[in-house]
């Protein structure tokens, strides 16, 4: 895991303090820092320990640190009975409801047009979750 380091100026700006105040905190040992050349660098973890709260990432930093991949899938099923459409909807709803709390967001919408015998499923989520739900749909429709 790569640590994020801040300069004394960045820490002063984030905390609304004067640069000299931050340097004094470092020299007094109240704020842990490493010296690189003639400058101090403060690790994110040390700044969080000093302030007692998480440090909000800057806009460019959050894009680098939190990469995620989303997949969008639309499945159209023709000539499907109301019972099969109900089974697909129930299976997808149950599989989403029984996921862990620390999992990535997953959203599923279903619509059934009884007059045309057509069902539409929209899945928005991570690639692995989306693939799993597509396999469930295939298993129910093919059975």
N, C-alpha and C positions, 0 to 999 in steps of 0.2 A: 504494500500500500504506500503510495507516494504522499509525503507530507507537504502541506502548503506552508510556505514561509512568507512573512511580512517584514517590510523594512520598518524602522522606527517611525518614519514619516507616515506610512500607511496605518500603523497602529494608532498614532496620535490622531490622524484624521477619523478613523473609525470610532474612537472613544471620545472625540471632542476635546482632546487635551493638547497642551503645547508639546512640541517635540522634546524640549528640555525635561519636561516632567516625565515623559516616557523613558528617556535616557537615564534619569535619576532612579526610576524604578528598577531599571536593568542593573545599574551600578550598585544599588543597595541590595540586590538579590530578591527583590519583591516580584519581579517579572523575569522569568527564565528566558535567556537568549543565548545565541552562539555568535561568536565574533568571526566574521569572514573579512579578512583584510582589515580595513579601518571601519567597517560598518557592522552593526548588530543585525541579526535576523531572528525573528520570533516565530516559532512554530505555531500553527493553528491550535494544536492541543494545549500548548502553554498559554496562549492568549485566552482560550476558553477556561482553563483552570484559574487564571488570574481574575477574569471577570465573573466566573461562576455561571456562565450561560453560553450556549452555542454561538459561534460567529457566523453571521449570514454571509453566504458566498457572494462575491461580486458578480455582475451579469455575465461577463465572459468566462469566469471561472466555473459557474454552474453548468455551462454547456460542455465544457471539457470533462468535468468530473462525473456527470450523471448521464451516461449514454444508455439509451434504451431503444428497443426496436419494437414497433407495433405492426400488426398485420390487420388488414381489413378484408373480409370475405363476404361475398353475397352468393347464396346458394338458392337456386330456383329449382323446385321439384314439380314436374308436371304429372298429371294423372295419379294424384295421391288421394287416398281416402281420408275422410275426417278422422277415423280412428288412428291411422298412421301419423297424420299431422299432430294429433293429440299426443301420441307416444313420443314423437320427436321433441315437441315442446316440453313435455314433462321431463324427459331425459336430460335435455340441455339445462333446464331450470334447476333440476336436482344436482347436476354436476357442478354448477356454479355455486349453489348454496352450500355445498359441502367442501369447499376449498378452504385452505388455511387463511387466517387473518393477515398474515404477512406476505401474501401473494400479490402480484401485480394486478391492476384493474382488468376486468374482463366483462364485456357487455354483449348481450345477445338479445336480439329482437326477432320475433317471429310474426308472420301474418299468413292467414289461410283464407283463400277465396273459394268457398264451397261451390259456388256456381260453376267455376272453371276447373275445379279440382287442382288448384295450384297453390303451392306453399312457397313462401320466401323466408329465408333465414339470413340475418345480418349478424356477423361476428366481428367484434373489435377487441383486440387484445394482443398479447405476445404471440410470437410464432408457434411456440410449443403448445400453448393452450389452444390456439386456433386449430392447429393440426389435430389435437386430441378430439376436439368437438366435431371436426369434419369427419373423423373416423367413426364417431358415434352416429352421426347422421347417416353415413354410408351403411353402417351395420343395420340400422333400423329399416332403412328404405329397401335394402337388398334382401331382408328376411321375409 
